[in-house]
Amino acid sequence: MTYKYFFGSDKRSVPYLDFLSREINELVVITTKPKISGRGNKLRINPVEDFCLKNDIIFKYFDESEKFSDMEYGICVSFGAIFKDNFINSNPPIFNIHLSRLPELRGPSPVETSILNGNTLFSYTMFKIVKEIDEGPILYRNDVEVLYNYSSNVYEAVLEDFIRSFKYIDFKSPLQIQEGNASVTRKFIKTDFMISKEDTVNEAKNKIKAFDILGPAYIQYDSKIIKIHKYTEVNSDFKYELKDGNLYLDEITPEGKNKMMANDYIRGRQ
């Protein structure tokens, strides 16, 4: 008897596991071992293990030396371990879900990079994992339009499309070689989230939307850090002057305070 496998480890994996655990009978879940992190250097389990424990789903820790002879195919979503050549070559195919139209936007941040570029049309690709990162042949690919393109909305829209499309995906169908111009994304760091006075209003808006999950974006205001969760297209009491106009803030977290409406923050300072 063969089984379908799921490989995942972070919070972006969980919604897919939630769906697939209900869709596929006897799904085998593989995740990464707990790591020491946070204050106190405590051993912490990842979101996938936490989800499995709370929902009575059996899981195993990843062991690259293990051969999954009973695996029909695997689905990989945001998995925190690297598959080495020997593991890839000695096991049935594992298909990764990457949130771009490959070969465009390979790498760790396709959604955020796409938003920073001002896009409202997004894509996801299921491809066979090979030695080269994000370069494997394609099983399935689809486009998703997201006009209100905060990153959280993009992730949700792609998941919803995957759920609708899953029953039509034939995992035994011929794979297609990636064709077209390749581009690569990078891992963002905290300073990337900062909105500078030299930014345009459009650049600032794209940062707020792009870093909705990774960030949030922030400004330095009166020597304080103000995290920005949402902006508004109408005038607000909290406006931030940029190179070509004003950015009107809507929902923020001031340094040392809880999340609040920007207008309430400004009124409290008066």
C-alpha positions in Angstrom: 0.0 0.0 0.0 1.2 3.5 -0.9 0.5 6.8 0.9 0.5 10.5 0.1 3.0 12.5 2.1 2.9 16.1 3.3 6.1 18.0 4.2 5.8 21.2 6.1 7.0 23.1 9.2 5.9 26.7 9.5 2.6 28.7 9.8 2.3 28.9 6.0 2.2 25.1 5.8 -0.7 24.7 8.3 -3.7 25.8 6.1 -2.6 23.4 3.4 -2.2 20.6 5.9 -5.6 21.4 7.3 -7.2 20.9 3.9 -5.2 17.9 2.8 -5.6 16.1 6.1 -9.4 16.2 5.4 -9.1 15.5 1.7 -6.6 12.6 1.7 -7.2 9.5 3.8 -4.2 8.3 5.8 -2.0 11.2 4.9 1.6 10.9 6.2 2.9 14.1 7.8 6.6 14.9 7.9 7.9 17.9 9.8 11.1 19.1 11.4 12.3 18.5 14.9 11.8 21.1 17.7 14.4 23.8 17.8 15.9 25.9 20.7 14.7 29.5 20.2 13.3 32.6 21.9 14.0 33.9 25.4 15.3 31.3 27.7 16.5 29.1 24.8 13.5 26.8 25.2 12.9 23.9 22.9 9.9 24.9 20.7 7.8 22.8 18.4 6.9 24.2 15.0 3.3 25.2 13.9 2.8 22.0 11.9 3.7 19.7 14.9 1.4 21.9 17.1 -1.5 21.5 14.6 -1.0 17.7 14.4 -1.0 17.4 18.2 -4.1 19.5 18.6 -5.9 17.5 15.8 -4.7 14.0 16.6 -2.8 13.7 13.3 0.1 11.3 13.3 3.4 12.8 12.2 7.1 11.9 11.9 10.3 14.0 12.1 12.2 14.3 8.9 15.2 12.0 8.6 17.1 12.4 5.3 18.6 9.0 5.6 15.1 7.4 5.6 13.7 5.9 2.3 10.0 6.4 2.0 9.3 3.3 0.0 5.5 3.5 0.7 5.2 7.1 -0.7 3.2 7.5 -3.8 4.0 11.2 -4.0 4.7 14.0 -1.6 3.4 17.6 -1.4 5.7 20.1 0.2 4.7 23.5 1.5 7.1 25.8 3.3 9.3 23.0 4.7 12.2 24.0 6.8 14.6 21.3 5.7 16.7 20.9 2.5 16.3 17.7 0.5 19.7 16.5 -0.5 20.5 14.8 -3.8 20.6 11.3 -2.5 17.2 11.7 -0.8 15.6 13.2 -3.9 17.0 10.5 -6.2 16.0 7.6 -4.0 12.4 8.5 -3.3 9.2 9.0 -5.3 8.5 12.6 -6.5 7.8 15.4 -4.1 6.0 18.4 -5.5 6.6 21.8 -4.0 4.0 24.6 -4.0 5.8 27.9 -5.0 3.8 31.1 -5.1 4.9 32.5 -8.4 4.6 31.6 -12.1 7.9 29.8 -12.4 10.6 30.4 -13.6 9.7 33.9 -12.6 10.4 34.9 -9.0 12.3 31.9 -7.7 13.5 32.0 -4.2 12.2 32.8 -0.7 9.9 35.9 -1.2 7.8 35.7 -4.5 4.6 37.1 -3.0 6.3 40.1 -1.3 8.5 40.8 -4.3 5.5 40.7 -6.6 3.6 43.2 -4.5 6.6 45.5 -4.3 6.6 45.5 -8.1 3.0 46.7 -8.0 1.4 43.5 -9.3 -2.2 42.4 -8.7 -2.0 39.2 -10.7 -0.3 36.4 -8.8 0.4 32.7 -9.5 1.4 29.5 -7.9 3.3 26.5 -9.4 3.5 22.9 -8.3 6.8 21.5 -9.5 8.9 18.4 -8.9 11.7 19.0 -6.4 15.1 18.5 -8.0 18.7 19.4 -7.0 18.5 23.0 -8.3 16.3 25.3 -6.2 12.8 26.0 -7.7 13.9 24.7 -11.1 12.1 21.3 -11.3 9.5 20.4 -14.0 6.0 21.7 -13.6 3.0 19.6 -12.6 0.4 22.4 -12.3 0.3 26.2 -12.5 -2.5 28.7 -12.2 -3.0 32.5 -11.9 -4.9 34.3 -9.2 -6.0 37.9 -9.3 -6.0 39.8 -6.0 -6.9 43.5 -6.3 -6.7 44.3 -2.6 -3.2 42.9 -2.7 -1.9 42.8 0.9 0.3 39.7 1.3 -2.2 38.1 3.7 -4.9 38.3 1.1 -2.6 36.9 -1.6 -1.7 33.9 0.6 -5.4 33.3 1.3 -6.5 33.7 -2.3 -3.9 31.2 -3.5 -4.9 28.7 -0.9 -8.6 29.0 -1.9 -7.7 28.5 -5.5 -5.6 25.4 -4.6 -8.5 23.9 -2.7 -10.8 24.4 -5.6 -8.3 23.0 -8.1 -6.9 20.1 -6.1 -9.4 17.5 -7.3 -8.4 18.3 -10.9 -4.7 17.9 -10.5 -3.4 14.7 -12.0 -0.2 13.7 -10.2 0.6 11.1 -12.8 0.4 13.6 -15.8 3.5 14.4 -17.8 5.6 17.2 -16.4 6.4 20.4 -18.3 9.9 21.9 -18.4 10.1 25.4 -17.1 10.4 27.9 -19.9 10.8 31.7 -20.0 12.9 34.3 -18.3 14.0 33.4 -14.8 14.2 35.8 -12.0 15.2 35.4 -8.3 13.9 36.9 -5.1 15.8 37.5 -1.9 15.3 37.1 1.8 14.2 40.4 3.3 15.7 41.9 6.5 14.2 44.3 9.0 15.6 47.4 7.4 13.8 46.6 4.2 10.5 47.2 6.1 11.3 50.8 6.8 9.5 53.5 4.8 12.0 56.3 4.1 11.3 60.0 3.5 12.9 59.3 0.1 10.2 56.8 -0.8 7.3 57.8 -3.1 3.7 57.3 -1.8 3.3 54.4 -4.1 6.5 52.7 -2.9 5.4 53.2 0.7 1.9 51.7 0.0 3.5 48.7 -1.7 5.8 48.1 1.4 2.8 48.2 3.7 1.0 45.6 1.6 4.0 43.5 0.9 5.2 43.2 4.5 1.8 42.6 6.0 3.0 39.2 7.3 6.8 39.4 7.3 6.9 42.9 8.8 5.0 45.0 9.3 6.4 48.1 7.5 7.3 51.0 9.8 8.3 54.6 9.9 10.5 56.6 12.4 8.3 59.3 13.8 9.5 61.7 16.6 12.3 59.2 17.4 9.7 56.4 17.8 9.1 53.3 15.6 5.5 53.3 14.3 4.5 50.0 12.7 2.0 50.4 9.9 -0.6 47.7 9.2 -2.9 49.6 6.9 -3.1 52.9 5.1 -6.1 54.8 3.8 -6.9 56.5 0.5 -8.7 59.3 2.3 -7.4 62.0 4.6 -6.6 60.9 8.1 -5.3 62.8 11.1 -2.0 61.0 10.9 -0.3 61.9 7.6 3.3 61.2 6.8 5.1 63.3 4.3 7.0 61.5 1.6 8.9 62.6 -1.5 5.9 63.1 -3.7 3.0 63.6 -1.3 1.4 62.4 1.9 0.8 58.8 3.1 -2.3 58.6 5.3 -2.1 56.0 8.0 -5.0 54.0 9.1 -4.0 51.1 11.5 -0.8 51.3 13.4 1.2 50.0 16.4 3.2 52.8 18.1 6.4 51.8 19.9 5.5 50.5 23.4 1.7 50.4 22.7 -0.9 48.1 21.4 -2.4 48.1 17.9 -4.8 51.1 17.4 -6.3 53.4 14.8 -4.0 56.1 13.6 -6.6 58.8 14.3 -6.9 57.7 17.9 -3.1 57.9 18.3 -2.9 61.4 17.0 -5.8 62.6 19.1 -4.1 61.1 22.2 -1.0 63.2 21.5 -2.9 66.4 21.4 
